[in-house]
Amino acid sequence: MNAYLELNFGKSFTGKTARMLWELREEGRIILADPKCAQLVDLKNWDHLWPVYDSEENVWMGKDFVDYFRKRQNCRFRAMVHFRTHFSQQLNLLCRLSMGIKNLALAVDEMGLFIPSGSVNSLPPSITAAAISGRHEFIKFTGTAQLPSLVHFVVRSNAERIRWFRLTEKNALDVARLHMDENFVQEVANLPNYVCVETSDFALPFRDESLVGKIKILAKKPSSAHYS
């Protein structure tokens, strides 16, 4: 992961989450927030954590979850944090925790659940700090969403790199037009799986097919699956 803030947009099962995981492969310290508790629970070589949240006190119950990170202040880790409810509140706590730990990559799958669209003041303060000022705490921020319009504009506007996987909705393509010319917008609407158009602060937009055949789209879980 080269940029400080990277986003990945695209329809379901186009490869955006797999690409995000690929970009994190060289990172030694990673926290990944998972709201679906389905596709990512079986990933190997990750520590899977299931914090219990007290919504009245706005804290995680017990010491085990925070102690996991306290014991890893100076070592490598790959923590997959599975959230079931209160996504925005828990991400805000996780961002605050991350800025205390420092020197890590913070990844958020399905950002629309955690960082929904709204006014400037609707973005929780620690999420704002991690997305805008996390560089000063040596935090790299990355995430995925099915539609760019689902993600708070403050986070979108601060992205140094965006990967656009297949999008066909008019509103999504209108957002893409702010980052690329019409020829690339038409490509985005027809991209095959695993392929994206990349826009960044560092180079002109380009079509990236480099990982076709190298990464796999995560398998879809049966809708009846239940995880505890």
N, C-alpha and C positions, 0 to 999 in steps of 0.2 A: 504494500500500500504506500504509494509515493506522496499523495497529497494529504494535507491536514484534514480536510473535510471532503469525503467522497460519497456520492449518492448513486443509487442504481434504481431506475424506474422501468417497469414493464409489466405486461399481463402475467397472470399466474402460469407457472411452469414454462417460462421462456428462458430460464437459466440465470436470473438475476441473483438469487440467493446463493446458488452454486458459485457464481463468479465472485460474489463478495467473500465467500469462504476461501476461494482460491487466492484472492488478493491478500488475505490475512495469513497465508501459509508461512511466511517468514517472520511474522511477529512473535516475539517471545512471551508477551504478556497480553492476554486478550480477555475481555468480558463481552459476551454476546447475549443480548436480551431477546428472548423468544416468547411471543405472546400466544402462539397457536398450540403449544404443548402437543405437537403431533409429529411433523416431519423431522424435527431436529433432535428428538429425545433419544434416538438410536445411534447418533453419530459417535463413533469411537474416538478415543484419544482426547476426550473432553471430560472435565469434571462437571457433572450435571447437578445443579443446585436448585432447590425448590423452596424459596423463602416463604414464610407465613407472615402475612401483612395484617396489622391492626389499623383499620381505617379511622377509628376514632382518635387514636393517639398519633397516627401517621408515623409508625415505626414498624420495623420487623420484629417479630416476637422471638425470644430466645437469643442466644449468643452465637450459635453455630455458624450462621450465615456470615456475619461480620467477622467472626474469628477466622474463617477460611482465608479472608484477604489479609487480615492482620498478621497471620503466620507466613504470608507470602510477599511481604514488603520488598524483599531483596532477592526474589527468585522467579523463575519462569512459571507461568500457569496458563491454562486455557479453560476458562469457566463459562459454561453455558447456563444462564440463569433463566429458568422457566417461570413466567408470570401468568397467573390465571385471571386476575382482576385488577382494577384500579391502576391501569397501565401508566397513565401520565404521572400520577403521584409516585409510583414506585420507580419510574425512570428518573424522576427528579431526585429521589434519594440515591439512586445508583450513580447519577452524575456527581452528586456531592461526595459520595464515597470514592469515586474514581479520581476526583481532583485531590483527595487526600492521599490516595495511593501513588498517583503520578506514574509517568513512564509506561503507558499502556495504550492499547487500541480498544475503543469502545464501539461495538457494533450493535445495530438495532434492526431486527427483522420486522417488516411490516410497520414502518414508522407512522403510518396514518393512524394506528391505534394508540401510539405513544405521544405523537407530536401533531395532533390534528390542526387543521386550518383554524385561524381565528385572528383576533386583534393582536397588536404588539404585546399588550399587557397580559394576554391569555397564555403566553408561553412561560412555564414555570422558571424561576430564577436560576436554578442550578443547571437546567437544560440549556437555557440561554447562555450561561457562562461556558459550559462545555462545548457548545456548538460554535460560539463566537470567539471565546478567549482561551479555549482549551490548549491551544498551542503553547501558551505560557506555562502550563502545567505538564507539558510533554504528553498530551492526550491527542490521539488521532481518532476522529469520529467518522463512522461510515454507517450506511443503512440502506434498506430497500423499501420500496412502496409500489403498489400496483398502478397508482396514478399520482402524478406530481401534485395535482390540486389537493390531494389528501394531506399533504405535508405542510406544516406551517411555513409561510413565505420567508420568515427570518432565517430559518435553517436552509431553505432552498437557495436564497439569494447569497448566502455565504459559502456555498459549495465551490471548491476549487476544481473539482472534476465531477462530471455526471456521465453515467453510462445509460444510454437510452435503448432498452430492449423493445420488442414489438409493442406498439401502442396503436390503437385504432380509434379511440374515443376522440371526438372533436375537441373537447376541452383540453385533453392531454396534448394533442397535436398543436393546439394554439400556444400552450406553454413551451413546447419544443421550438416553435418558431422564434421565440425570444433568444434562442441559443444557436440556431443554425439556419441556413437558407432553405428555400422550398424544396430543392432537390433532395436534401438530406431528410427533410420532414416526410417526403413521400417514401423514402427508404425505410424510415422508422415504422411506417404503417404496414410494411410488407416484409419485415425482417424474419428470417428463419430462427429457430431456437438456437441459443448459445451465441448469437451474433448481435452486436450492438453498434450504435453510433456513439462515439465518445466526444464530448465537448469539455474543454478545460481552459484554465487561465494560461496554459503553457503552450498551446498549439492550436492550429485550425481544426475544425471537426473532421473526423475520419471514421470510416467503417472498419470495425475491428472483428475479424474472423479468426484471430490467432489461436483461440482455445477450442475451436470446433473439434470434437473427437477427443479432447483432453480432459474435459470435465463433464459431469453428468447432472442432469436435472434431478432434484431430490424426488424420491418416490412419493406418490400420494397415499396417505393413510385412509383406511375405510372410515366413513363418517361415523360409524358406531364405536370407534375405538375410544377407550377411556384410560386416562393415565392419572396416577395418584402420586 
